[in-house]
Amino acid sequence: MKFFVDTAETKEIIELADSGLLDGVTTNPSLIMKSGRDFIEVIKEICEIVPGKPVSAEVTAMDSPTMLEQGRKLAKISKDIVVKLPLTMEGIKACNIFSQEDIKTNVTLCFSPTQAILAAKAGATYISPFVGRHDDIAYNGMNLINEIVAIYNNYPDFETEVLVASIRHPIHIVEAGMMGADVCTIPPKVIHQLVKHPLTAQGLEAFEADWAKTGQDI
């Protein structure tokens, strides 16, 4: 499973990149807004931090001609750019054209398996089903991941990777792995939660105490 970090905060990306855990980065207009920085500047900096790894940058247009204009501009920033498109008919049209131009795409805001099928048929590089937002309305978002993975596995011609988005906690990641999802895009806070376990902390505390009693040093 690949780990993308879902943030536009470059300090967080640098820290996680140093760990060797990152396989890519995803952003969206809300994350850029929270960063308080210029959109193009942030995307360029992220690409420099994680060279050779996909960086999703989202268009803001609602019509396909403007999506194409914006997406082509973003794709010129770096060969690592993945143009993020909304799962609308206009977004699907743009995705189809980008796939013919060898521009990678991430079709986002997916909430149904039928939408995921359309994205795959349009040649999307990634499909981003939002699990947390489904959970918010009392629907198990991971059921959607299970359905999409099962459908995609039935059709070898579908090359679209399932990118689990709107992750809220480590259990989402465990379940995504068990279902065979390709990618999880994860908030930095949740990535840090993955390494924590009370028994690990207790074990280290006991080891340190026993080692101190030996009076030795390495």
Residue pairs with C-beta under 8 A, 6 or more apart in sequence:
1 173
1 176
1 177
1 181
1 182
1 183
1 184
2 23
2 24
2 182
2 183
2 184
3 21
3 22
3 23
3 24
3 183
3 184
3 186
3 191
4 22
4 23
4 24
4 25
4 26
4 54
4 56
4 163
4 183
4 184
4 185
4 186
5 12
5 13
5 16
5 22
5 24
5 25
5 26
5 185
5 186
5 187
5 188
5 191
6 25
6 26
6 27
6 31
6 165
6 167
6 185
6 186
6 187
7 13
7 25
7 27
7 31
7 187
7 188
8 27
8 31
8 32
8 34
8 35
8 37
8 42
8 46
9 34
9 35
9 188
10 42
10 45
10 46
10 49
12 188
13 22
13 25
13 46
13 49
13 50
14 49
15 188
16 22
16 188
16 191
17 49
17 50
21 191
22 50
22 53
23 53
23 54
23 183
24 50
24 53
24 54
24 55
24 56
24 82
24 183
24 185
25 46
25 50
25 53
25 54
25 55
25 56
26 55
26 56
26 84
26 106
26 128
26 163
26 165
26 185
27 42
27 43
27 46
27 55
27 56
27 57
27 58
27 84
28 58
28 84
28 108
29 58
29 60
32 39
32 42
35 42
40 77
43 55
43 57
43 74
43 77
43 81
44 77
44 78
46 55
47 55
47 77
47 78
47 80
47 81
50 80
51 80
52 80
53 80
54 80
54 81
54 82
54 104
54 125
55 78
55 80
55 81
55 82
56 81
56 82
56 83
56 84
56 106
56 126
56 185
57 74
57 77
57 81
57 82
57 83
57 84
58 83
58 84
58 85
58 108
59 66
59 67
59 70
59 71
59 74
59 83
59 84
59 85
59 86
59 94
60 70
61 67
61 69
61 70
62 86
62 88
62 90
63 90
64 90
64 91
64 93
64 94
64 97
67 85
67 90
67 91
67 94
68 94
68 97
68 98
71 83
71 85
71 94
71 98
71 103
71 105
72 101
72 103
74 81
74 83
75 81
75 83
75 103
81 104
82 104
82 105
82 106
82 125
82 126
83 98
83 103
83 104
83 105
83 106
84 105
84 106
84 107
84 108
84 128
85 91
85 94
85 95
85 98
85 105
85 106
85 107
85 108
85 124
86 107
86 108
86 109
87 107
87 108
87 109
87 110
87 111
87 115
87 118
87 119
91 107
92 107
92 118
92 119
92 122
93 122
94 105
95 105
95 107
95 119
95 122
95 123
95 124
96 122
96 123
98 104
98 105
98 123
99 105
99 122
99 123
99 124
99 125
100 123
104 125
104 126
105 123
105 124
105 125
105 126
106 124
106 125
106 126
106 127
106 128
106 163
107 119
107 122
107 124
107 126
107 127
107 128
108 128
108 130
108 165
109 128
109 130
110 116
110 119
110 127
110 128
110 129
110 130
110 144
110 148
111 129
111 130
111 133
111 134
111 144
112 144
113 144
113 147
113 148
113 151
116 127
116 129
116 148
116 151
116 152
116 160
116 162
117 151
119 127
119 160
120 127
120 152
120 155
120 158
120 159
120 160
121 158
123 159
123 160
124 160
125 159
125 160
125 161
126 160
126 161
126 162
126 163
126 182
126 183
127 148
127 160
127 161
127 162
127 163
128 163
128 164
128 165
128 185
129 141
129 144
129 145
129 148
129 162
129 163
129 164
129 165
130 141
130 165
130 166
131 141
131 142
131 144
131 145
131 164
131 165
131 166
131 167
131 168
131 172
132 141
132 166
132 167
132 168
132 172
133 141
133 166
134 140
134 141
134 144
134 166
135 141
135 168
141 166
141 172
142 172
142 175
142 176
142 179
145 162
145 164
145 175
145 176
145 179
145 181
146 179
148 162
149 162
149 179
149 180
149 181
152 158
152 160
152 162
153 180
161 182
161 183
162 181
162 182
162 183
163 181
163 182
163 183
163 184
163 185
164 172
164 173
164 176
164 181
164 183
164 184
164 185
165 185
167 173
167 176
167 184
167 185
167 186
167 187
167 190
168 190
169 190
169 193
170 190
170 193
170 194
172 184
173 184
173 186
173 190
173 194
176 184
177 184
